[in-house]
Amino acid sequence: MICKTDRWKDGWVAVGLFMLTILSRLPFRSQILYHWDSVNFAYAMRQFSVAKDQPQPPGYIIYVWLCRLVGTVARDAQTTMVIISIVASALAVVALFYLGSAMFDRRVGLIAALFLAMSPLFWFYGEIALPHALDTLLVIVSVWWLYEVMEGDHRYLYPAVAVLAVAGGVRQQTIIFLVPVLLFALRRVGWRRFLTAGVLGAVICLAWFVPLMALSGGISNYMRVTGTFARRFQSTTSVLMGAGWWGIGRNVRKLAMYTLYGWGIALVPGVVYAARQLWQRKWPQSWEKPVFLLLWIVPSLIFYAIIHMGQQGLVFVLLPALLLLSAVGLERMLAARSRWLTAATAAVVALNAGVFCLMPEYPLGPGTLRLLTRATLVNSDRYYQDRFRAIEAGFAPESTAILAANWHHVEYYLPDYVSLPFTIGSKWEKDAGRPTGGFQEVLATPTMLGLQFDGQGQAAIVVFDSDLAAFRESPASAHELSLEHGGRLEYFVLTGDQAFHYGSQSFGVSGN
């Protein structure tokens, strides 16, 4: 039984972990909405519409509600979501400390928490406007309390189910991934408690599901929109939609890379310990804990491998379990050498922190392996800020259109300008690096684009993204503007007898 003194010690450790995480995040927080989905959430704070990808399906309605609540005191959507990410990441680190302490011991809990706090990938997502840090917190708390229930402490039953139901409102897939570990943990609670917990979970889910359906135009419309969205992304990734081995290969490569990067240097003690146990044929005396952890990890691995693996933060549903296993391995290998254990833990933490703080975005050169680090945040902010400032300073909204691959950001940050989408396929997709807009060929004069000629009888088409240069038909007619932190912004000047052509494969100026 835990005594009062131990609770005070745990409390101080928790406060220290919380402050360490908060203070490590504050200097590096992003300034511009990082991801396409970040813009979706920013729009959703104004008007919730899954049909308009505000936000994208399946809806994330509780996250949007939380953003609106925090947004009443924060100055903008970017600040709001970054605050949530920073605080949620700090609380997730604390929760992993308590989970590790409950499943193993305090040293394991502390080591696992430090591994999570300094994971380069988790650190990165704690700095940007996306819900993955919050989802990680809810996953860890749900699993922690489910473990307590499995160990016989039924006080945690209803809180665990409540948090898991809330997690479903933040990201619906989370409930599906954790159903196996939920059923395993609750297998001995008795039918009365089980049914009561089920009713509680259903009521909480209905509290966000009913508004989600109402705001989406009903269940049938929601299913139609969600199905269209799924086909858009899963037709080349899901074996259920005919993606075949190419889709599995694409998913597994991304899943492996993202998991390994999130695991970081902490992978080493975990793998070494597991290899040693297998070599010595030392099997667990009780399989309950290993089964619990496997049921936590495996469902999401299967889904990501055969259905769809998206952005890197999706691995956070299973990453805490891997870090927990690494902490167990390190602690057990060095249990009798406390100084060595401290030094090894510090080395792993320092190396992971060094990766995030010091590694460039492309350590092997542009266009090669890309790491999500502090440099990536800086580069992303500068990329957008330099272009926004140059456009606002040099081009009048009424006489300027902006051709952009990142047109969603342009729409959000430069709403007074005409936006012309020119989408390029993302890396790891079948259409990577190729135009994917699928829109009809357009040959339009400035007037047809809704532009007015300035005092010199001219209008401008700004090419927002440097990647679009490969699809430019008339390079000789392009002008360039130097940007603050390097690079150039291209633009075309059109007069009354000229038209701008853009379509599914290229763009350029037509006429004299």
Secondary structure as GFF3:
##gff-version 3
##sequence-region A 1 512
A	DSSP	alpha_helix	4	25	.	.	.	ID=ss1
A	DSSP	three_ten_helix	26	28	.	.	.	ID=ss2
A	DSSP	alpha_helix	36	46	.	.	.	ID=ss3
A	DSSP	three_ten_helix	50	52	.	.	.	ID=ss4
A	DSSP	alpha_helix	61	71	.	.	.	ID=ss5
A	DSSP	alpha_helix	77	103	.	.	.	ID=ss6
A	DSSP	alpha_helix	106	117	.	.	.	ID=ss7
A	DSSP	alpha_helix	120	125	.	.	.	ID=ss8
A	DSSP	alpha_helix	132	150	.	.	.	ID=ss9
A	DSSP	three_ten_helix	154	156	.	.	.	ID=ss10
A	DSSP	alpha_helix	157	170	.	.	.	ID=ss11
A	DSSP	alpha_helix	173	185	.	.	.	ID=ss12
A	DSSP	alpha_helix	191	215	.	.	.	ID=ss13
A	DSSP	alpha_helix	219	234	.	.	.	ID=ss14
A	DSSP	three_ten_helix	239	241	.	.	.	ID=ss15
A	DSSP	alpha_helix	244	263	.	.	.	ID=ss16
A	DSSP	three_ten_helix	264	266	.	.	.	ID=ss17
A	DSSP	alpha_helix	267	279	.	.	.	ID=ss18
A	DSSP	alpha_helix	288	306	.	.	.	ID=ss19
A	DSSP	three_ten_helix	312	317	.	.	.	ID=ss20
A	DSSP	alpha_helix	319	333	.	.	.	ID=ss21
A	DSSP	alpha_helix	338	358	.	.	.	ID=ss22
A	DSSP	alpha_helix	374	394	.	.	.	ID=ss23
A	DSSP	three_ten_helix	397	399	.	.	.	ID=ss24
A	DSSP	beta_strand	400	404	.	.	.	ID=ss25
A	DSSP	alpha_helix	407	413	.	.	.	ID=ss26
A	DSSP	beta_strand	418	421	.	.	.	ID=ss27
A	DSSP	beta_strand	442	444	.	.	.	ID=ss28
A	DSSP	beta_strand	459	463	.	.	.	ID=ss29
A	DSSP	three_ten_helix	466	471	.	.	.	ID=ss30
A	DSSP	three_ten_helix	475	477	.	.	.	ID=ss31
A	DSSP	beta_strand	479	482	.	.	.	ID=ss32
A	DSSP	beta_strand	488	494	.	.	.	ID=ss33
A	DSSP	beta_strand	498	502	.	.	.	ID=ss34
A	DSSP	beta_strand	507	511	.	.	.	ID=ss35
###
